Amino acid sequence: MVMAETIKGRVVLKSVPNRETEEKIAEYLANIYRDCSYIEIACLVTGKKPLTLVQGITDENGKKLVFDLNKMGAQAFFRTNLNTLYTN
């Protein structure tokens, strides 16, 4: 039996409208990525965009992350290694 290959890609943060949203996103990401401090993540989130947040994430997890970021007010998207795009 052949298992279907899991599609992987990357989540990109395209823009964040304001400082309040940046803080929410940094806090959210700090809870997910515990290897990095809130300050490290906040510096990245407030920096130059577009910003690749994660690479090699499954499509299911990538789409959930994009959904959550967009719900907070950011513009984020998931791009698979097959060059398909998911924005929300």
Summary of the structure (lengths in Angstrom):
residues: 88
radius of gyration: 13.4
end to end distance: 33.1
largest distance: 50.6
contacts: 242
relative contact order: 0.28
helix: 41%
strand: 27%
